[in-house]
Structures are given as structure tokens and as C-alpha cells.
Amino acid sequence: MINKERLRDEFCKLVSIDSASFQERKMADTLKTCLTGLGFEVTEDNAGKYYNGNAGNIYGFLKGDMEGEPILFSAHMDTVEPSSDKKAVVQEDGTITSDGSTVLGADDLSGVAAIVEAVRTIKEQGLSHRSIEVLFTIAEEVYIRGSEVFDYRLIKSGEAYVLDLSGPVGTAAIKAPTLVSFTARFTGRAAHAGFAPETGIHAISAAAEAITAIRQGRIDEETTVNVGTIEGGLARNIVPEHCILNGEVQSLNHDKALSEVDKIEGIFQAVSDKRGTVLEFETSFGCIAYEVGIEHNVVKRFEKVCRELGYQTDYIATFGGSDNNNFVRNGITGIVIACGMNEVHSCKEYTHVDELEKCCNITLKLMTWKE
């Protein structure tokens, strides 16, 4: 029912727009114009001002002629780096890649394109549909910051489909993790490394001991720990006074995540006390874990739609956070559905025209599904 070539061209056009996190202005303007032309009531919030960005979240409402509560469809506008001057290269077999020097941006412009084309098809063919809400967010790639500050009092829907998942179309994530970031600052005492090293307190050495004392990698089937960056010292002939570690804990179980962070802080503190450094330990949440039951209507509707289309379904837990984490926190029950993106966050990222079409077919069916 959809126009496959138009969908492909829309995706390629969106990919050509630079939209790094907090720099989504051109993408936001493009989508505001698009939604307005499709009959949506459109607003932009001031989310960008929270982070010194240049655009806000784009919200749209399109009244339907079918009974039933509105349904929210969402995708994010930003892409990871390297993303400047992206362009889509369509291969003969329908695979779409970048030119190899940037990411493609299928994460998450495949989702954006599917939502836009589904609504275009509804309008073009005069199809009956539910009332539709869309939310195109900023800064999803940097710990879902855009959706974190959105005013959810605007949302009329109780259920959502977030188009932002890798893997075969028909896959849906119904469980996602808590992510806790931590920063540990070890402060020792500087000294000349040649003349008087014994008078110093080596902050990097203390931090290194602390790192080796904790468990990293996969702690259990639900939990991972990683220290991702370490920095410190001023010069090779100075006993370093400062060292900073940045890491994160992810767990599909919220309480486990909190417990693991507490263990890490306790171990770091014990090492710091032994080595004579001063420890500052700070944490922040990137997202909060959720799980949607397989019998919930938002899942059952997705299952029925895919079955009617002849698509195989698969329900998974994902270790990736998304805007859906914030939706669930704010009382909206959503799932994250695959939208044809592969090898995301790399210059090898790709999609395929057939997968874009399948995702758009699902989106269209969800918008027009009669309960």
C-alpha cells in the first residue's frame, strides 16, 4: 500500500541533513514543515535550551476518525558521530549505506521515515485511522536527554511504539535496562617524581588498584559493568595528584544496578583510604529499567498486525536504553520496534529498502488498526 520509492527517497533526503545531538535545528524545521503539511497540530518545546542546543522536541497531533484512544509513535532526530555531510548510497540490491566516512543515520532516520510515509499513505489513500501522536526527540543518543525534559502532560496516548531498534523487522524490545553512570575522582598529593617521589600520593596508582579490585564485563545475565575512561596527571616527572574514572553499570534489574554501584563505591573508598587519597564519587541515571508484559495490549496489537502482514515476531530484552524508558516512567506503556537499522554507531551502518518497507507497513497497520 505504501510508495516504496518515495519511502526510499524520503529516507535518503533525511540522511543528508546533519543532525548531531543538540544540533538538530535543520532536521526539526524539516519535520515541522512535513507534519504541518500532513495536517498535524505541531509544537516545538524548549528542550534544547536545557542543554544549550539549537532545537527542541517536535510534537504533533493528528485527529482520527476511528474510535479508540490515540497512539503515540516516536523516533529521535539526532545521530551519533561521525555524521557531518552524511549521504545515502543505494546499492543495486537495495542495501543503503553511507559512503564509509560517516554513519548512515538509519539510527534513527529509518524510524522517522517510516512514520512520515505511513501518514502520507493514510492521507493519500483516505484511510480511516486512530488519532495519531508523534514525538520526534532531540539528544536521544546522549542518554535520552530530549525526552527526559519533555512535558508529558501534552500526551493523550496511553500506549506508544518507539521505532528505534536494530535487528530484523518484527522484533520488539519489551524489556530494557537501568543505566547508572559514575565518576570517581581520586585526589592524592603532587611531588617531583625524581627528587622526592616518596612525599607524593599517587592518584593514578590508587585509581588503577581500584579498577582491578572491581568486577567488570558481564556480572550476570542481567548486569554489566564498564570503566570507559581514565584521565589524570600533568607531566611524566610529577607524581599525579588527580585521577578521574568514568564508568557505567547497566542492568535489566533496577535494584541490581543500584546494588552494583554501591559495591563499586565501597571498593573504591576502601582502596582510597588505604592509599591515602581522597575520593569523590558521583552517580547519575541515564535511564530506568522497565518490562512490558507479553499480554499487554500494546504487545498483542503489534503481534496481530505482524501476523496479518505475514511477518515473524520476536520479543527481546535489550541492553540499550531508548526514549521508551522515559515514556514508561511517565505512565505511557510502550515497546521499541525494529526499523531496519543494522551495525549502528559505526561507519558500516546499513539498511535495506525492503526492511524500510516492512517497518512502514507495520506502522501503517498500527495507525489504522481497528480494535
C-alpha positions in Angstrom: 0.0 0.0 0.0 2.9 2.4 0.6 5.0 4.1 -2.1 8.3 2.2 -1.7 10.3 4.6 -3.9 9.0 7.6 -2.1 9.9 6.0 1.2 13.5 5.3 0.0 13.8 8.9 -1.3 12.5 10.3 1.9 15.0 8.3 3.9 17.8 9.4 1.7 16.8 13.0 2.0 16.6 12.9 5.8 20.0 11.2 5.9 21.6 14.2 4.0 20.6 16.5 6.8 23.2 17.0 9.6 21.6 16.3 12.9 24.2 15.6 15.6 22.9 15.6 19.2 22.0 19.1 20.3 22.4 20.3 16.7 19.0 19.2 15.3 17.7 22.5 14.1 17.6 21.8 10.3 16.0 18.4 11.0 13.5 19.8 13.3 12.5 22.5 10.8 12.2 19.9 8.0 9.9 17.7 10.1 7.8 20.6 11.4 7.1 21.6 7.8 6.3 18.0 6.9 3.9 17.3 9.8 2.1 20.6 9.3 1.6 19.7 5.6 0.1 16.4 6.6 -2.4 18.1 8.8 -0.8 17.7 12.2 -1.1 20.3 15.0 2.6 20.8 15.7 4.5 22.3 18.6 8.2 22.5 19.5 9.3 22.6 23.1 12.3 24.3 24.7 14.2 21.1 25.4 17.3 22.5 23.6 17.6 25.4 26.0 18.2 22.9 28.9 21.4 21.8 27.1 22.5 24.8 25.1 21.2 23.0 22.0 19.6 24.6 18.9 16.3 22.7 18.7 13.5 21.2 20.8 11.4 18.1 20.7 8.8 18.1 17.9 5.3 17.0 18.9 2.4 16.5 16.6 -1.3 15.5 16.9 -3.5 14.3 14.1 -7.1 13.7 14.9 -8.5 10.4 13.6 -11.9 9.2 12.5 -11.7 5.8 14.3 -12.8 5.0 17.8 -10.2 4.3 20.4 -7.5 6.3 22.3 -4.7 7.9 20.3 -1.5 6.0 19.8 2.0 7.6 20.1 4.7 6.9 17.5 8.2 8.2 18.3 11.7 8.3 16.8 14.7 10.5 17.5 16.2 13.2 15.3 19.8 13.0 16.3 22.6 10.8 15.1 25.9 9.8 16.6 29.2 11.0 15.2 30.9 10.9 12.7 27.8 12.4 10.9 28.8 15.6 9.2 27.9 15.6 5.5 26.2 12.2 5.6 24.9 10.8 2.3 23.0 7.7 1.5 24.4 5.3 -1.2 21.8 3.0 -2.6 23.3 -0.3 -3.8 21.9 -2.3 -6.7 20.4 -4.9 -4.3 18.5 -2.3 -2.3 21.0 -2.1 0.5 21.6 1.5 1.6 24.9 2.5 3.2 26.9 5.7 3.8 30.0 6.4 1.7 32.0 4.8 4.5 33.3 8.0 6.1 30.3 8.6 8.3 27.5 6.8 10.0 24.4 6.3 7.7 21.9 7.7 10.2 19.4 4.8 9.9 19.6 5.1 13.6 17.0 6.6 13.8 16.0 8.2 10.5 14.7 4.8 9.3 12.1 5.2 12.1 11.4 8.8 11.2 10.9 8.0 7.5 8.6 5.1 8.3 6.3 7.3 10.4 6.2 10.0 7.8 5.5 7.7 4.9 2.8 5.8 6.8 0.9 9.1 7.5 1.4 10.2 3.9 -0.2 6.9 2.7 -3.1 7.4 5.0 -3.7 10.9 3.7 -3.1 10.0 0.1 -5.5 7.0 0.2 -8.1 8.5 2.5 -7.7 5.7 5.1 -9.5 5.7 8.4 -7.1 5.9 11.3 -6.8 6.3 15.0 -5.8 9.7 16.4 -2.1 9.8 16.0 0.5 11.5 18.1 4.1 11.7 17.0 7.1 12.8 19.1 10.5 13.4 17.3 13.0 13.9 20.1 16.4 15.5 20.4 19.5 14.1 22.1 18.4 10.5 22.4 21.9 9.3 21.7 23.3 11.1 24.8 21.3 9.3 27.4 17.8 10.2 26.2 18.1 13.8 27.3 15.4 15.3 25.0 12.6 13.0 26.2 13.8 13.4 29.8 12.6 17.1 29.8 9.5 16.7 27.6 6.2 17.9 29.2 4.2 14.6 29.2 1.0 16.5 30.1 0.7 17.1 26.3 0.5 13.4 25.6 -3.0 11.9 25.2 -1.9 8.4 24.5 -1.5 5.6 27.0 0.4 3.4 24.6 3.4 4.0 22.3 5.5 2.5 19.6 9.1 3.7 19.5 10.8 3.0 16.2 14.4 2.6 17.4 15.7 -0.9 17.4 18.3 -2.9 15.4 17.6 -6.4 14.1 15.0 -8.0 11.8 11.8 -6.1 11.4 9.2 -7.8 13.5 11.5 -7.8 16.5 10.3 -5.7 19.5 12.1 -4.9 22.8 9.8 -5.3 25.8 12.5 -5.0 28.5 15.3 -2.5 28.8 17.9 -1.6 31.5 18.7 0.9 34.1 21.9 2.7 33.3 23.8 4.3 36.1 26.9 6.4 35.2 29.5 7.0 37.8 32.5 9.3 38.1 35.2 8.7 40.7 37.8 11.4 41.4 40.9 10.3 43.3 42.9 13.2 44.8 46.4 12.5 46.1 49.5 14.7 46.5 51.8 16.0 43.8 55.6 15.7 44.2 58.6 15.7 42.0 58.9 12.2 40.6 62.7 12.3 40.6 63.7 14.3 43.6 61.0 13.3 46.1 58.6 10.7 44.9 58.1 9.4 48.5 56.4 12.6 49.5 53.7 12.3 46.9 50.5 10.3 46.9 50.0 8.7 43.5 46.4 9.2 42.4 46.7 7.2 39.2 48.1 4.3 41.1 45.3 4.4 43.6 42.7 4.5 40.7 44.4 1.6 38.9 44.2 -0.5 42.1 40.6 0.4 42.5 39.8 -0.6 38.9 41.4 -4.0 39.3 39.5 -4.6 42.5 36.1 -4.5 41.0 34.4 -6.9 38.6 33.9 -5.6 35.0 32.2 -7.0 31.9 29.2 -9.3 32.3 28.5 -9.6 36.0 25.5 -11.9 35.4 22.8 -12.4 32.7 21.2 -9.1 33.6 24.1 -6.8 34.6 27.3 -5.3 33.1 29.9 -3.0 34.4 32.5 -1.0 32.5 35.0 1.7 33.3 35.3 3.5 30.0 37.7 6.4 30.5 40.6 7.3 32.8 42.5 10.6 32.9 45.0 12.2 35.2 48.4 13.6 35.7 50.1 16.7 34.4 53.6 15.6 33.4 55.7 12.4 33.4 58.0 13.8 36.0 55.3 14.7 38.5 53.6 12.3 40.9 50.0 12.7 39.8 47.7 14.5 42.2 44.4 13.8 40.4 42.8 10.9 38.5 39.3 10.6 37.2 37.5 7.4 36.2 34.2 7.3 34.3 32.1 4.2 34.0 28.7 2.8 34.0 26.5 0.0 35.3 23.7 -1.5 33.2 21.1 -3.9 34.5 17.7 -5.2 33.4 17.0 -5.2 37.2 16.9 -1.7 38.7 17.7 -2.9 42.2 20.7 -4.9 40.9 22.1 -1.8 39.2 21.9 0.2 42.4 23.4 -2.6 44.4 26.3 -3.0 42.0 27.1 0.8 42.1 27.1 0.7 45.9 29.6 -2.2 45.7 31.8 -0.2 43.4 31.8 2.9 45.6 32.6 0.8 48.6 35.6 -0.9 47.0 36.8 2.4 45.6 36.5 4.0 49.1 38.4 1.2 50.7 41.3 1.5 48.2 41.3 5.2 48.5 41.5 5.1 52.3 44.4 2.5 52.1 46.3 4.6 49.6 45.8 7.9 51.4 43.8 9.6 48.6 40.5 11.5 48.9 37.6 10.0 46.9 34.7 11.9 45.4 32.1 9.5 43.9 29.2 10.8 41.8 26.4 9.0 40.0 23.6 9.8 37.6 20.9 7.9 35.8 20.9 7.5 32.1 17.6 5.6 32.1 15.4 3.4 34.4 14.6 -0.2 33.7 11.2 -1.3 32.5 9.4 -4.5 31.4 6.1 -4.7 29.4 4.1 -7.9 29.8 3.7 -10.1 26.7 -0.1 -10.0 27.3 -0.3 -6.2 27.4 -2.5 -4.7 24.6 0.4 -2.8 23.1 2.3 -6.1 22.5 -0.8 -8.0 21.4 -1.7 -5.4 18.9 1.8 -5.5 17.4 1.6 -9.3 17.2 -1.8 -9.2 15.4 -0.5 -6.6 12.9 2.7 -8.6 12.1 0.7 -11.8 11.8 -1.7 -10.2 9.3 1.3 -8.9 7.3 3.0 -12.3 7.4 6.0 -11.1 9.5 7.6 -13.2 12.1 7.8 -11.6 15.6 10.5 -11.9 18.3 10.3 -10.3 21.7 13.6 -9.5 23.4 15.3 -7.7 26.2 17.7 -5.1 25.1 20.7 -3.6 26.9 20.2 -0.3 25.0 18.2 2.5 26.5 15.7 4.5 24.4 13.1 7.2 24.8 10.7 4.5 25.7 12.4 4.3 29.1 11.2 7.8 29.8 7.8 7.1 28.3 7.2 4.2 30.7 8.5 6.4 33.6 5.8 8.9 32.7 2.9 6.4 32.5 2.9 5.5 28.8 3.3 1.8 28.1 5.4 1.4 25.0 7.6 -1.1 23.2 10.6 -0.5 20.9 10.2 -2.0 17.4 12.9 -2.8 14.9 13.0 -0.4 11.9 15.6 -1.8 9.6 18.9 -0.4 11.0 22.0 -2.6 11.3 25.6 -2.2 12.6 24.5 1.1 14.2 27.0 3.6 15.7 29.6 2.6 13.1 30.5 3.7 9.6 29.4 0.2 8.4 25.8 1.0 9.3 23.3 0.0 6.7 19.6 -0.6 6.0 17.7 -2.2 3.1 14.8 -0.8 1.2 12.7 -4.0 1.9 13.2 -3.6 5.6 12.2 0.1 5.5 9.1 -1.0 3.6 8.3 -3.7 6.2 8.7 -1.3 9.1 6.5 1.3 7.3 3.8 -1.4 6.7 3.7 -2.2 10.4 3.5 1.4 11.3 0.7 2.0 8.9 -1.2 -1.0 10.2 -0.8 0.1 13.8 -2.2 3.6 12.8 -5.2 2.1 11.0 -5.8 -1.0 13.2 -9.4 -1.3 14.4 -9.6 -2.9 17.8 
